[in-house]
Amino acid sequence: MTTNCIQKPKESYKDSIFTSGTVGWPGATHVSGRNFKPVIDRALAMPGFQEGGIDRSVMLALQGMP
């Protein structure tokens, strides 16, 4: 999360919510110093997409990335 207008995430999402910059949320992991290792580690631990699954798009937004 990189916005100042966030909403309370579902409890089931808490391990997958990360904040950065001036944004924070109780219980969410805060990424600082451009160290995105916690985000990458969490992504690698997730099961990923099943081959042959439903066609769909996944939107990813990175704010402030050069």
C-alpha contacts under 8 A as a table, 3 or more apart, distances in Angstrom:
res1	aa1	res2	aa2	distance
1	M	6	I	7.39
1	M	17	I	7.09
1	M	18	F	5.93
1	M	19	T	4.61
1	M	20	S	6.67
1	M	23	V	7.05
2	T	19	T	6.09
2	T	20	S	5.88
2	T	21	G	6.92
2	T	22	T	7.93
2	T	23	V	5.96
2	T	63	Q	7.05
3	T	6	I	6.30
3	T	23	V	6.41
4	N	23	V	6.19
9	P	13	Y	6.34
9	P	14	K	6.73
9	P	17	I	7.95
10	K	13	Y	5.36
10	K	14	K	6.79
11	E	14	K	5.35
12	S	15	D	7.40
13	Y	16	S	5.32
13	Y	17	I	6.35
14	K	17	I	5.36
14	K	27	G	7.12
14	K	28	A	6.26
15	D	28	A	7.20
15	D	29	T	7.88
16	S	39	V	7.86
16	S	42	R	6.91
17	I	28	A	5.74
17	I	29	T	6.83
18	F	28	A	5.66
18	F	29	T	4.97
18	F	30	H	5.65
18	F	31	V	6.63
18	F	39	V	7.11
19	T	23	V	5.88
19	T	24	G	5.55
19	T	25	W	7.18
19	T	28	A	6.77
19	T	29	T	6.35
19	T	30	H	4.72
19	T	31	V	5.93
20	S	23	V	5.70
20	S	24	G	6.97
20	S	30	H	5.61
20	S	31	V	4.98
20	S	32	S	6.10
21	G	31	V	7.75
21	G	32	S	6.94
24	G	28	A	7.20
24	G	30	H	6.69
25	W	28	A	5.39
31	V	34	R	6.85
31	V	35	N	6.25
31	V	36	F	6.34
31	V	38	P	7.55
32	S	35	N	5.93
32	S	36	F	7.95
35	N	38	P	7.69
36	F	39	V	5.32
36	F	40	I	6.29
37	K	40	I	5.05
37	K	41	D	5.91
38	P	41	D	5.13
38	P	42	R	6.15
39	V	42	R	5.23
39	V	43	A	6.23
40	I	43	A	5.07
40	I	44	L	6.16
41	D	44	L	5.18
41	D	45	A	6.24
42	R	45	A	5.08
42	R	46	M	6.46
43	A	46	M	5.32
44	L	47	P	7.87
49	F	53	G	7.44
50	Q	53	G	5.52
62	L	65	M	6.17
